[in-house]
């Protein structure tokens, strides 16, 4: 069984020019490690007062399928041909908004 380490943060750092820097804030809004299984399951719903957030996901112990819902939409279904594949040890970052959900599933390759 693989796990997903999930960190949700903002990107509020600013350059001297005032432009937003493309790096996560040092203090996350949320962080968790969740187990995956052979079937898809929703493991996170994004909801804070911040409109836009960055979700960083690292696969631990095996590859994972990821799928995100539209804000306020039905639960996503993670799996082959639907969503994102991340390999064991790989990290990916995604922009998310309030009301979106994340589902994960073990990827059998």
Residue pairs with C-beta under 8 A, 6 or more apart in sequence:
1 35
1 36
1 37
1 61
1 62
1 106
2 35
2 36
2 59
2 60
2 61
2 62
2 63
2 64
2 88
2 106
2 107
3 33
3 34
3 35
3 36
3 59
3 60
3 61
4 33
4 34
4 36
4 43
4 57
4 58
4 59
4 60
4 64
4 66
4 104
5 31
5 32
5 33
5 57
5 58
5 60
6 30
6 31
6 32
6 33
6 34
6 43
6 44
6 55
6 56
6 57
6 102
7 24
7 28
7 30
7 31
7 55
7 56
8 28
8 29
8 30
8 31
8 44
8 46
8 48
8 53
8 54
8 55
8 56
8 96
9 24
9 25
9 27
9 28
9 29
9 53
9 54
9 56
10 24
10 25
10 29
10 50
10 52
10 53
10 54
11 20
11 21
11 22
11 23
11 24
11 25
11 54
12 20
12 25
13 20
13 21
13 23
13 25
14 20
14 21
15 21
24 54
24 56
24 93
29 48
29 50
29 53
30 44
30 48
32 44
33 60
34 43
34 44
34 104
36 62
36 64
36 104
36 105
36 106
37 105
37 106
38 105
38 106
38 108
39 105
40 65
40 67
40 76
40 77
40 78
40 79
40 103
40 104
40 105
41 103
41 104
41 105
42 75
42 76
42 101
42 102
42 103
43 102
43 103
43 104
44 55
44 101
44 102
45 99
45 100
45 101
45 102
46 53
46 55
46 96
46 97
46 98
46 99
46 100
46 101
46 102
47 98
47 99
48 98
50 98
51 97
51 98
52 95
52 96
52 97
53 95
53 96
53 97
54 93
54 94
54 95
54 96
55 93
55 94
55 95
55 96
55 102
56 91
56 92
56 93
57 64
57 66
57 86
57 91
57 92
57 93
57 94
57 102
58 86
58 89
58 90
58 91
59 86
59 87
59 88
59 89
59 90
59 91
60 88
60 89
61 88
62 88
62 106
62 107
63 85
63 86
63 87
63 88
63 106
63 107
63 109
64 78
64 85
64 86
64 104
64 105
64 106
64 107
65 78
65 79
65 80
65 82
65 83
65 84
65 85
65 104
65 105
65 106
65 107
66 78
66 83
66 84
66 85
66 86
66 92
66 102
66 103
66 104
67 76
67 77
67 78
67 79
67 82
67 83
67 84
67 102
67 103
67 104
68 76
68 83
68 94
68 96
68 100
68 101
68 102
68 103
69 75
69 76
69 100
69 101
69 103
70 100
71 97
71 98
71 99
71 100
72 99
73 101
75 101
75 103
76 82
76 83
76 101
76 102
76 103
77 103
78 103
78 104
78 105
79 105
80 107
83 103
84 92
84 94
85 107
86 92
96 102
